[in-house]
Amino acid sequence: MDSRRKELGEFLQVLRSRHAPEEFGFPAGSRRRAQGLRREEVAQLAGISPTWYTWIEQGRAVNVSAEALNRLAQMLRLTRGERAYIFELAGRHDPLGAAPEEDTASALLSGLLGDIGIPAYIMGRTWDMLAWNKAAAALFAGWLDKKVKADKTHEQPRNLLRFVFLQPSARQFIADWETRARRLSAEFRADCRTRLDEPALARLVDDLKKGSPEFSRYWKQHDVLERQGGQRAFNHPRLGRVTYQQVTLRPVDQEHLKLVLLKPER
């Protein structure tokens, strides 16, 4: 028996056991052998066959559709984490998974940047720079150290990909620009692979393809690389060549955010 199917079946058993029948209008009764909802009741509420639902709990090789999982998740009142878990176990894409999360960093997380002495910044879903500290502003001189206009209604957010591919000064600032730019394109594709249809992301990719022949070429190659740390070198206008070790962290409660730390190499 496939271990993931077995895990999915056992998880569904636990989920239905924690709900009282009365919550859904079923009589509690004294003839129930186990706590919680019966399989037949779950199947009825989710609009699926009792036999088919039983097979899912038994870990049999049945094809569980995303629509059926969505109904089960809604009926069983799953949390965000529980919902993601059953879709992962079933090997299905969550139809609600592409709903954008709020692309902001909390005041606590942003405030922590001020306590970090090395360059540090927070990126959002499409790699917009949401917050950064003074050390990062000093490193990315001419970009992050610029003051935001009082009326920023039509101002583009500071975005790492727009900086790398559309700002001419980035080619000199980033050591071995072509290698880094190609890798960033592949890392970005990997990071957003499940949400390429999001309007904001689609607009960004379209702008980058129109404004940068290099990005357009890299994007068409469909390279996919997970974001990794490692050495990063820059040609700073005042300090000369500087190198850092990059580390990227994700907050548990907002995993779409990235906290990037750059430790100077001596």
Phi, psi and omega in degrees: 000133179299132186294326180289322176296320178297316180296319178298315179299315180294323179295317179296324177299316179296318182297316182286336181288341184270356180256132176282139180303325182298334179301333185245013177087010177267144178292141179293305176067163180254359184262007177285129182279338183222159180288145174096196182280151173278160177302318182298326181288319177298315180300318179297314181294327181271354178071038179230168182292134177302320179296316181296318178296320178301318179298323178298313180294331179279356178077022180286163183280074177249153181272107181266115182283160177295326180294318179294319178297322179297317179295319178298317181297318180291317182294320181276000174058052184286150172286171179302316181293319179295320179298313179300325183294315182290326177291323178295315180297324181277352181068036181239153177275128180288120180297340177261000185290339182274000178296119186298139172277162178295122187269065177223149175266139181296158178299324179296312182295316178297321180295331179297333181301326180293341179269359181259125185279339181265163178305130181210142179208163181241129178249149180263200187301318181253023177069028167291145177276109185272328180198153178202162181260178184296325180295323178291320178297321179292323179291310181270058181296139182088356178229290183282344180271358178285139179285143177283137180295149179300317176259097185251025183303316185253012181275133177293140175295151178289117186236134184300319181290321176298321179296310185294316188263336187248346180261115185305324183296338182295331182295326177275324184292317183274117178296137182053057187306314186298317179296315181293319182294319179297318181291320179299320177299316180291322179292321180294319178299317179296320184291327186248020188298333182266002185219037182294345181270001178294132184304315182296321180291318179298321179295319180298311181299319179297316178298318181293319179295322179288324186269345184223109176301327180293313179298317179302319179291315180297318183296322180292338181283346175057033173290140181230120179224134175290145182294128183233161174276199179127187184284138175232130182241142181224149174258091186285139183297335181250323186266349184082207182284126179232145180234149182222159166257123183265137174231132179244128180240153178239126175296138182299321185275352176215075188290348177282347177274156177229125173261114185254128180243137179239105180271121182297141173266134182268000000 
